[in-house]
Amino acid sequence: MEWTKDEVIKKMEELRDKGFISVPEGMFRKDDGIVGQILEREFGVAENNLHLADLGTYELKGMRKKKNKASTLTLFHQTSTAGLTPNQIFDRFSYEKPSQRDGSLKRKLFTTIYGNKVNSLGFILRGNGDASIDLYYRDEYLATWDLTSGNGKIKQVLLALAETRGTANSKNEEFHFVEAYILSSPKNIYDAIESGAVVMDLCIDQPASDFRKRAPHDRGPHIRIPLRKLTSLFENVEKIM
């Protein structure tokens, strides 16, 4: 179904007026993915693992509206297409740190990687023509991400932000969609990466005590952009609600 802009705005206003929405049975997850799933469900869209345009024209993105924190939009997540895999990068560069949840010792690789500077772990992104980006450790090549197909195609986006109530990251958390934007006319993502606006997050961990028995938990890699820098990637950022 091809949604018009007026239809999208009307639906978002209906969602705003609906108030807080509970997590549907069997849909619970702890990350921002639950917000997007609820948004898709309210629009009558099945969860889209192929990342095709959800509404014909618009790709749906839902996020928690965070207070006093810099919110970051996940554009897509995608594994490397050449060089080392994320798990191989983790095996080489992970560090040990106690879990904030239960104090158990974890092997971790949680790091944000930029295209305009080397980060604290020595990583940097470098453009590779107009087809891909490369990950380097200082001057050593590690891996390549092809952003020209599949998840890497940035589309026109409907971004909806939801206030929450109830215990955070639990089954009784509820979501109220209160703010929405249409992001259109995407710019060159490689320019946004080289400027440091679009970043890559590696989020991998594993129990340190039995790492030979339990595989690492990889939550990405994620390609992200802070909301305050959306104009670095889209010509038009229109608030519709």
C-alpha positions in Angstrom: 0.0 0.0 0.0 1.3 3.4 -1.0 0.6 5.9 1.9 0.3 9.6 1.1 1.8 12.2 3.3 -1.6 13.3 4.5 -2.5 9.7 5.4 0.7 9.3 7.4 0.1 12.6 9.3 -3.5 11.6 10.0 -2.4 8.2 11.3 0.2 9.7 13.6 -2.3 12.1 15.0 -4.6 9.1 15.7 -1.7 7.4 17.5 -1.0 10.5 19.6 -4.7 10.7 20.6 -4.7 7.0 21.4 -2.4 7.6 24.4 -0.1 4.9 26.0 0.1 1.6 24.2 1.1 -1.6 26.0 3.6 -4.1 24.6 1.7 -6.8 22.7 1.9 -10.4 24.0 5.0 -12.1 22.6 6.6 -8.9 21.3 8.7 -7.9 24.3 12.3 -6.8 23.7 14.5 -4.5 25.6 15.9 -2.2 22.9 14.4 0.5 20.7 13.3 -2.2 18.3 10.1 -2.7 20.4 9.1 0.9 19.6 9.5 0.3 15.9 7.6 -3.0 16.1 4.7 -1.3 17.9 4.7 1.5 15.3 4.6 -1.1 12.5 1.8 -3.0 14.2 -0.3 0.2 14.6 0.2 0.9 10.9 -0.7 -2.6 10.0 2.7 -3.6 8.7 4.3 -6.9 9.4 7.9 -6.8 10.9 10.0 -6.2 7.9 13.3 -8.1 8.0 14.1 -7.2 4.4 14.0 -3.5 5.2 11.8 -2.6 2.2 9.8 0.6 2.5 7.1 -0.2 5.1 4.5 2.1 3.7 5.4 1.9 0.1 7.2 5.3 0.3 8.2 5.6 3.9 10.4 3.4 6.1 9.1 3.4 9.7 11.5 4.2 12.6 10.4 4.4 16.2 12.4 5.5 19.2 12.0 6.3 22.9 11.9 10.0 23.5 14.7 10.5 26.0 14.9 13.3 28.5 18.2 15.1 29.0 20.0 12.6 26.7 21.3 12.8 23.2 19.0 10.5 21.2 20.6 8.5 18.3 18.7 7.1 15.4 19.7 3.6 14.1 19.6 3.8 10.3 20.3 0.1 9.8 22.4 -2.7 11.1 24.6 -4.8 8.9 27.5 -7.1 9.2 30.8 -6.6 7.3 31.0 -7.8 3.7 34.8 -8.3 3.5 37.8 -8.7 5.9 37.1 -9.6 9.5 33.7 -10.5 10.8 32.4 -8.6 13.9 33.1 -11.7 16.1 36.7 -11.8 14.8 37.1 -8.1 15.6 35.7 -8.9 19.1 38.1 -11.8 19.6 41.0 -9.5 19.0 40.0 -6.2 20.6 37.6 -7.1 23.4 38.3 -6.1 27.0 37.1 -7.4 30.4 34.7 -5.3 32.5 32.1 -6.1 35.2 28.5 -6.1 34.1 26.5 -3.1 35.4 23.5 -5.4 35.8 24.9 -8.2 38.1 28.6 -7.5 38.5 29.7 -10.6 36.6 32.9 -10.2 34.6 32.2 -9.8 30.8 34.3 -9.6 27.7 33.1 -6.5 25.9 33.5 -4.5 22.8 31.2 -1.5 23.1 32.6 1.4 21.0 31.5 4.2 18.7 33.6 4.6 15.6 33.9 7.8 13.6 35.0 8.8 10.2 36.7 12.1 11.2 38.9 10.9 14.1 40.5 7.9 15.7 38.5 6.8 18.8 39.8 5.8 22.2 40.4 2.2 21.1 42.2 3.1 17.9 39.4 2.6 15.4 38.4 4.9 12.5 36.1 4.6 9.4 37.4 5.5 6.0 35.4 5.9 2.8 36.3 3.5 0.0 35.1 5.3 -3.2 31.3 5.6 -3.4 30.6 2.0 -2.7 31.7 1.1 0.9 33.4 2.1 4.1 36.5 0.4 5.6 37.2 -0.1 9.3 40.8 0.5 10.3 42.7 0.0 13.6 45.1 2.9 13.4 46.6 2.3 9.9 45.7 -1.4 9.8 42.8 -2.5 7.6 40.2 -4.7 9.4 37.0 -4.9 7.5 34.6 -3.5 4.8 30.9 -2.6 4.9 29.1 -2.3 1.5 26.4 0.4 2.0 25.1 0.4 -1.6 22.5 -2.4 -1.4 20.1 -3.9 1.1 20.1 -2.2 4.5 22.4 0.5 3.2 19.9 2.2 1.0 18.6 5.2 3.0 15.0 5.8 2.2 12.4 8.4 3.0 11.8 7.9 6.7 8.9 8.4 9.1 10.5 8.9 12.5 8.2 8.7 15.5 9.3 9.4 19.1 7.4 7.9 22.1 7.3 8.9 25.7 7.3 5.9 28.1 5.8 4.9 31.5 6.2 1.8 33.6 9.4 0.0 34.3 11.9 0.7 31.6 12.8 -2.3 29.4 10.1 -4.5 30.9 6.9 -6.1 29.7 4.8 -3.5 31.5 6.5 -0.5 29.8 4.0 1.5 27.7 4.6 3.9 24.8 2.8 7.1 23.8 3.8 8.5 20.3 4.0 12.3 20.8 6.4 13.6 18.1 7.0 12.7 14.5 9.2 13.8 11.6 9.4 13.0 7.8 13.0 12.7 6.7 13.5 13.0 2.9 15.9 13.8 0.1 18.9 11.8 1.6 22.4 13.2 1.1 25.5 11.2 0.4 26.0 8.9 3.5 29.7 8.7 2.8 30.1 12.5 3.3 28.1 12.2 6.5 30.4 9.4 7.7 33.6 11.3 6.9 32.2 14.4 8.7 31.6 12.3 11.9 27.8 12.7 11.8 27.0 9.1 10.9 28.9 6.6 13.1 29.2 2.9 13.6 28.5 1.3 17.0 30.0 -2.1 17.9 28.0 -3.7 20.8 29.3 -7.2 21.5 29.7 -9.0 24.9 30.2 -12.4 26.3 30.6 -13.9 29.8 34.3 -14.0 30.7 34.1 -17.2 32.8 32.8 -19.6 30.1 33.6 -17.7 26.9 34.7 -21.0 25.2 31.2 -22.4 25.7 29.0 -19.4 25.0 29.2 -17.4 21.7 29.5 -13.6 21.8 26.2 -11.6 21.8 26.4 -9.2 18.9 23.7 -6.5 18.8 24.9 -4.9 15.6 27.0 -3.5 14.1 24.7 -0.4 14.0 25.0 2.6 11.6 23.6 5.5 13.6 23.2 9.3 13.6 22.4 11.7 16.5 19.0 13.3 16.0 20.6 16.8 16.3 22.7 15.9 13.1 19.8 14.7 10.9 20.3 17.6 8.5 23.8 16.2 7.8 22.1 13.2 6.1 18.7 14.5 4.9 18.0 17.7 3.0 14.5 17.9 4.5 13.6 17.2 8.1 10.0 18.1 8.6 8.2 18.0 11.9 4.7 16.7 11.3 3.6 16.3 14.9 
